[in-house]
């Protein structure tokens, strides 16, 4: 018993020393120069700092800027946060700046909670427990592409009464902005038509933007810039007047022609899955069946396009086909993990619809007529025959080389 007591005291002393080292003065820069490890080749520095780091912040990917349909240039990316203490930490301030120190944006507790997510909670996370990891989803907007810095530097303050001074600030975490990367310029993925809804598009929708998947000992966000294309009729109904919301064929979007958004080579085709009954997500869908009947095609720049949830037997291409912009891919259906007919479309950096990273793209020509008021409105009317109002936009509705943003009502020419 005495040996166990001495052991427990030793552990308590070690924890106490560690907590004393979590000071508000911790910090630094992740770009220190110095020697390189002969084992890993990574940079090493003689400057070890003067305190332990309670919060470890790391960038996920280089951020790729693009122009959204609201007319501004967007940089949408993620940071990974790791609580390296036995304490419960509350993120209280995020400071984003340029490398020379000019402040780009600051986030307080409310904005941080809205942007911070766990696998089981995609928004509203206010604290990190011991050894807990979370993802911070960030989107910055700029009036002009020239305003975007080459790097974004982040420092995150956390609080806990047991920290020295009750507060600590993370070391600087730098995110590279790939300003020289040209996002693909595509045509519409659907035939010419009116009233297409860019559901769950970038950048604050949680269903795609925060659909982080753990597969094969890695985490993937292939749906980072995905859009679920739905459609309303001239009376602003998702389900045709007099139709049955339980029948896929009664939805306005059902049977629309999904077309090649660019010249590409087909690398994968999945077919043979039946339509689901609309109204709720189906039970028992396996991971390989999630996209339903689907087509993956490789663009000339090495990126890939995904068309998902197509009708069984409607796909007109096969693996190895060279397709041209405008070619028929298949018909919109309701196969796979879906609660209403739609075309799921996204661009990614690999051939797998799951274990790839989502990449932004723009559509060369479309017209935005308005937007739905909120995701709550979308959810309320999606599986009904009830017409609803949209917020109509004034002025020029023509969009060139932009990504349709979440809940916009768009026409394809």
C-alpha positions in Angstrom: 0.0 0.0 0.0 2.9 2.3 0.9 4.6 1.6 -2.5 1.3 2.4 -4.3 1.0 5.7 -2.4 4.6 6.7 -3.3 3.8 5.9 -6.9 0.6 7.9 -6.9 2.5 10.8 -5.4 5.1 10.6 -8.1 2.5 10.7 -10.8 0.7 13.6 -9.2 4.1 15.5 -8.9 4.8 14.9 -12.6 1.4 16.1 -13.6 1.8 19.2 -11.4 5.2 20.0 -12.9 3.8 19.6 -16.4 0.8 21.9 -15.6 3.2 24.5 -14.3 5.0 24.5 -17.6 1.8 25.2 -19.6 2.3 29.0 -19.5 0.7 31.9 -21.3 4.1 32.6 -22.8 4.2 29.5 -24.9 4.4 30.1 -28.6 6.8 30.5 -31.5 6.9 30.0 -35.2 6.6 26.7 -37.1 9.1 27.9 -39.7 12.3 28.0 -37.6 15.4 27.2 -39.5 18.1 24.8 -38.2 19.6 21.4 -38.7 17.7 18.5 -40.3 17.2 15.1 -38.8 19.5 12.5 -40.5 16.7 10.0 -39.9 13.5 11.8 -41.2 15.0 14.8 -43.0 12.7 17.1 -41.0 13.9 20.5 -39.7 15.3 20.6 -36.1 16.1 23.6 -34.0 18.3 24.3 -31.0 15.5 26.5 -29.6 13.2 24.3 -27.6 11.2 27.1 -26.2 10.6 27.8 -22.5 7.3 25.9 -21.9 5.1 23.0 -22.9 2.4 23.5 -25.5 -1.1 22.8 -24.2 -2.6 23.0 -27.7 -1.1 21.6 -30.8 -2.3 23.2 -34.0 -1.6 21.8 -37.5 -2.7 22.5 -41.0 -4.5 19.8 -43.0 -3.9 20.8 -46.6 -2.6 23.8 -48.6 -5.6 26.1 -49.0 -6.8 26.7 -52.5 -8.4 30.0 -53.3 -11.4 30.3 -55.7 -14.2 32.7 -56.6 -17.7 32.1 -55.2 -21.0 33.0 -56.7 -21.3 36.0 -54.3 -18.5 37.6 -56.1 -15.7 37.3 -53.5 -12.6 35.1 -53.5 -12.7 32.4 -50.9 -10.1 30.4 -49.0 -11.7 27.5 -47.2 -9.5 25.1 -45.2 -9.1 23.3 -41.9 -6.9 23.2 -38.8 -6.5 20.2 -36.6 -6.5 20.9 -32.8 -5.0 18.6 -30.2 -5.3 19.1 -26.5 -2.0 17.9 -25.1 -2.9 18.4 -21.5 -5.0 16.5 -18.8 -7.1 19.6 -18.6 -10.4 20.7 -20.3 -9.4 23.6 -22.6 -11.8 26.3 -23.9 -10.7 27.9 -27.1 -11.3 31.6 -26.6 -9.7 33.4 -29.5 -8.4 32.6 -32.9 -6.1 35.2 -34.6 -5.4 34.8 -38.3 -2.7 37.1 -39.8 -0.3 37.5 -42.7 3.3 36.5 -42.2 4.2 40.1 -41.6 1.6 40.4 -38.8 -1.3 42.1 -40.5 -4.5 40.8 -39.0 -6.8 39.1 -41.5 -9.5 37.9 -39.1 -10.2 37.2 -35.4 -12.7 34.8 -34.0 -14.2 34.9 -30.5 -15.8 32.1 -28.5 -19.1 32.1 -30.4 -17.5 32.0 -33.8 -15.0 29.3 -32.7 -17.8 27.1 -31.4 -19.7 27.4 -34.7 -16.5 26.4 -36.6 -15.2 23.6 -34.3 -16.3 20.0 -34.9 -15.8 16.5 -33.6 -16.7 13.4 -35.5 -20.0 13.1 -33.6 -20.7 16.9 -33.4 -20.2 18.9 -36.5 -20.8 22.3 -34.8 -21.1 23.9 -31.4 -18.0 22.4 -29.8 -16.9 24.7 -27.0 -14.3 22.7 -25.1 -11.6 20.0 -25.7 -11.1 17.3 -23.1 -7.8 15.6 -22.3 -6.1 14.3 -25.4 -9.1 15.2 -27.5 -8.8 16.2 -31.2 -11.1 18.5 -33.1 -11.2 20.1 -36.5 -11.6 23.9 -37.0 -13.3 24.7 -40.3 -12.3 28.2 -41.6 -13.5 30.2 -44.6 -12.0 33.7 -45.4 -13.3 36.0 -48.1 -11.3 38.6 -50.0 -12.5 41.3 -52.4 -9.8 40.6 -54.9 -7.4 37.7 -55.6 -4.4 40.0 -55.1 -5.6 40.6 -51.5 -5.0 36.9 -50.6 -1.7 36.3 -48.8 0.7 33.5 -49.7 0.4 32.2 -46.1 -2.0 32.5 -43.2 -0.6 32.4 -39.7 -2.8 31.2 -36.8 -2.5 31.5 -33.1 -5.2 30.1 -30.8 -5.8 31.1 -27.2 -7.2 28.6 -24.7 -8.3 29.0 -21.2 -8.4 26.9 -18.0 -8.0 28.1 -14.4 -5.1 25.7 -13.9 -3.0 27.2 -16.6 -0.5 29.9 -15.6 -2.5 33.1 -15.7 -5.6 31.1 -16.7 -4.7 31.3 -20.4 -2.2 30.0 -23.0 -1.6 30.7 -26.7 -0.6 28.1 -29.2 2.6 28.3 -31.3 2.0 29.8 -34.6 0.6 27.4 -37.2 1.1 28.5 -40.8 -1.1 27.4 -43.7 0.2 27.7 -47.3 -2.2 29.3 -49.8 -1.8 27.7 -53.2 -2.3 31.0 -55.1 -0.6 29.6 -58.2 -2.9 26.6 -58.5 -5.5 27.0 -61.2 -8.8 25.5 -60.1 -10.6 23.6 -62.9 -13.0 25.6 -65.0 -15.9 23.3 -65.8 -19.3 23.4 -67.5 -22.5 22.6 -65.7 -22.8 18.9 -64.6 -26.5 19.0 -65.6 -28.4 19.7 -68.8 -29.6 23.3 -69.4 -32.5 24.1 -67.1 -33.9 26.5 -64.5 -34.3 26.3 -60.7 -31.3 24.1 -59.8 -30.5 24.3 -56.1 -26.9 24.0 -54.9 -27.7 22.2 -51.7 -25.0 21.7 -49.1 -22.5 23.6 -51.1 -19.5 25.5 -49.7 -18.8 26.9 -47.3 -20.8 26.8 -44.1 -23.0 23.7 -44.7 -22.0 20.9 -42.4 -23.2 17.9 -44.4 -20.4 18.1 -47.0 -17.9 20.7 -45.8 -17.5 18.8 -42.5 -18.0 15.2 -43.8 -14.6 14.0 -42.5 -14.3 10.3 -42.9 -11.9 7.9 -41.1 -10.9 5.2 -43.6 -7.8 3.1 -44.0 -5.9 4.6 -41.1 -6.4 8.1 -42.5 -8.9 11.0 -42.4 -10.4 12.2 -45.7 -12.6 15.1 -46.8 -13.4 14.2 -50.4 -16.7 16.1 -50.1 -15.1 19.4 -49.1 -16.6 21.3 -52.1 -19.4 18.9 -53.0 -22.8 20.0 -54.2 -26.1 18.1 -54.0 -27.9 19.4 -57.1 -31.7 19.4 -56.6 -34.3 21.4 -58.6 -37.6 23.2 -58.1 -40.3 23.7 -60.7 -41.8 27.0 -61.9 -44.0 27.0 -58.8 -41.0 26.5 -56.5 -41.7 22.9 -55.6 -39.2 20.1 -55.1 -42.0 17.5 -55.7 -44.3 18.2 -58.6 -47.8 19.4 -57.8 -50.1 16.5 -57.1 -47.0 14.2 -56.8 -46.2 11.7 -54.2 -43.1 12.6 -52.1 -42.5 8.8 -51.5 -42.0 8.3 -55.3 -38.6 9.4 -56.8 -40.1 10.0 -60.2 -42.4 12.7 -58.8 -39.4 15.0 -57.9 -38.6 17.8 -60.3 -34.9 16.8 -60.6 -35.6 13.1 -61.2 -34.5 11.9 -64.7 -32.6 15.1 -65.6 -29.6 14.5 -67.7 -26.2 14.5 -65.9 -23.6 15.5 -68.5 -19.9 15.7 -68.7 -18.7 19.0 -67.2 -15.4 18.7 -69.2 -13.4 16.4 -71.4 -12.4 13.4 -69.3 -11.6 9.7 -69.2 -14.0 7.4 -67.3 -12.1 5.4 -64.6 -14.9 3.9 -62.6 -18.6 3.0 -63.1 -21.0 1.6 -60.5 -24.4 0.5 -61.6 -27.2 -1.9 -60.5 -28.4 -0.3 -57.3 -32.1 0.4 -57.0 -33.6 3.8 -56.1 -34.3 4.4 -52.4 -37.6 5.5 -51.1 -37.4 9.3 -50.4 -38.1 10.9 -47.1 -35.3 9.5 -44.9 -31.8 8.1 -45.3 -32.0 4.3 -45.9 -30.8 1.8 -43.4 -28.1 -0.8 -44.1 -26.3 1.0 -46.9 -22.6 -0.1 -47.0 -19.7 2.2 -47.6 -19.2 1.0 -51.2 -22.9 1.6 -51.8 -23.0 5.1 -50.4 -22.7 6.9 -53.7 -25.2 4.7 -55.4 -24.9 4.3 -59.1 -21.9 6.5 -59.9 -19.3 7.6 -62.4 -15.8 8.8 -61.7 -13.9 10.5 -64.6 -10.3 11.8 -64.7 -9.8 15.4 -66.0 -6.8 16.3 -68.1 -5.1 18.1 -65.1 -5.1 14.9 -63.0 -8.1 15.7 -60.9 -11.3 13.6 -60.8 -15.1 14.3 -61.1 -17.7 12.3 -59.2 -21.3 11.9 -60.4 -23.4 10.0 -57.7 -26.9 8.7 -57.1 -27.8 8.0 -60.7 -30.7 5.9 -61.9 -30.0 2.2 -62.3 -29.4 1.3 -65.9 -29.2 4.9 -67.1 -25.4 5.2 -67.2 -24.3 5.6 -70.8 -20.5 5.4 -70.3 -18.1 2.6 -69.4 -14.7 2.4 -67.8 -12.0 3.6 -70.3 -14.3 5.8 -72.4 -13.0 9.2 -73.4 -15.9 11.6 -73.0 -16.4 15.2 -74.2 -18.0 18.1 -72.5 -21.8 17.8 -72.8 -21.8 14.0 -73.3 -24.6 12.2 -71.4 -23.3 10.5 -68.3 -26.7 9.2 -67.0 -30.0 10.2 -65.4 -30.5 11.7 -62.0 -31.9 9.1 -59.6 -32.1 8.3 -55.9 -29.7 5.4 -55.4 -27.2 5.0 -52.5 -27.2 6.9 -49.3 -29.8 9.5 -50.1 -33.2 10.8 -48.8 -34.3 12.6 -52.0 -33.4 12.5 -55.7 -30.4 14.6 -56.6 -27.0 14.7 -58.4 -24.1 14.6 -56.0 -21.1 16.2 -57.8 -17.6 17.0 -56.6 -14.0 17.3 -57.7 -11.2 15.5 -55.9 -7.5 14.8 -56.1 -7.7 11.0 -56.5 -9.9 8.3 -58.1 -11.6 7.2 -54.9 -14.8 9.1 -54.0 -14.0 8.4 -50.3 -10.2 8.4 -49.8 -9.4 11.5 -51.7 -9.3 15.2 -50.9 -11.9 17.6 -52.2 -10.7 20.4 -54.5 -12.6 23.6 -55.4 -13.7 24.2 -59.0 -15.7 26.8 -60.8 -18.4 26.7 -63.5 -17.7 28.9 -66.5 -21.3 30.1 -67.1 -24.5 30.1 -65.0 -27.0 32.5 -63.6 -27.9 32.8 -59.9 -31.5 34.0 -59.4 -31.6 33.9 -55.6 -31.2 31.6 -52.7 -33.1 29.7 -50.1 -33.3 31.4 -46.7 -31.7 28.6 -44.7 -30.9 24.9 -44.5 -33.9 24.6 -42.2 -36.2 25.9 -45.0 -34.6 23.5 -47.4 -35.1 20.5 -45.0 -38.7 21.5 -44.4 -39.8 21.6 -48.0 -37.4 19.1 -49.7 -39.8 16.1 -49.5 -43.0 18.0 -50.0 -45.3 19.3 -52.8 -45.5 22.7 -50.9 -44.3 25.8 -52.8 -42.0 28.2 -50.8 -40.4 31.6 -51.2 -36.8 32.3 -52.2 -34.7 35.4 -51.6 -34.4 36.9 -55.1 -31.2 38.7 -56.1 -31.3 42.1 -57.7 -29.0 43.2 -60.5 -26.8 41.1 -62.8 -27.6 37.4 -62.4 -24.8 36.1 -64.7 -21.9 34.3 -63.1 -18.7 33.5 -64.9 -16.0 31.2 -63.5 -17.5 30.9 -60.0 -18.6 28.1 -57.7 -22.3 28.2 -56.9 -22.5 28.7 -53.1 -24.8 26.9 -50.6 -28.6 27.1 -51.3 -28.3 29.3 -54.4 -31.0 28.9 -57.1 -29.1 28.6 -60.4 -30.0 28.4 -64.1 -27.7 26.4 -66.5 -27.6 27.6 -70.1 
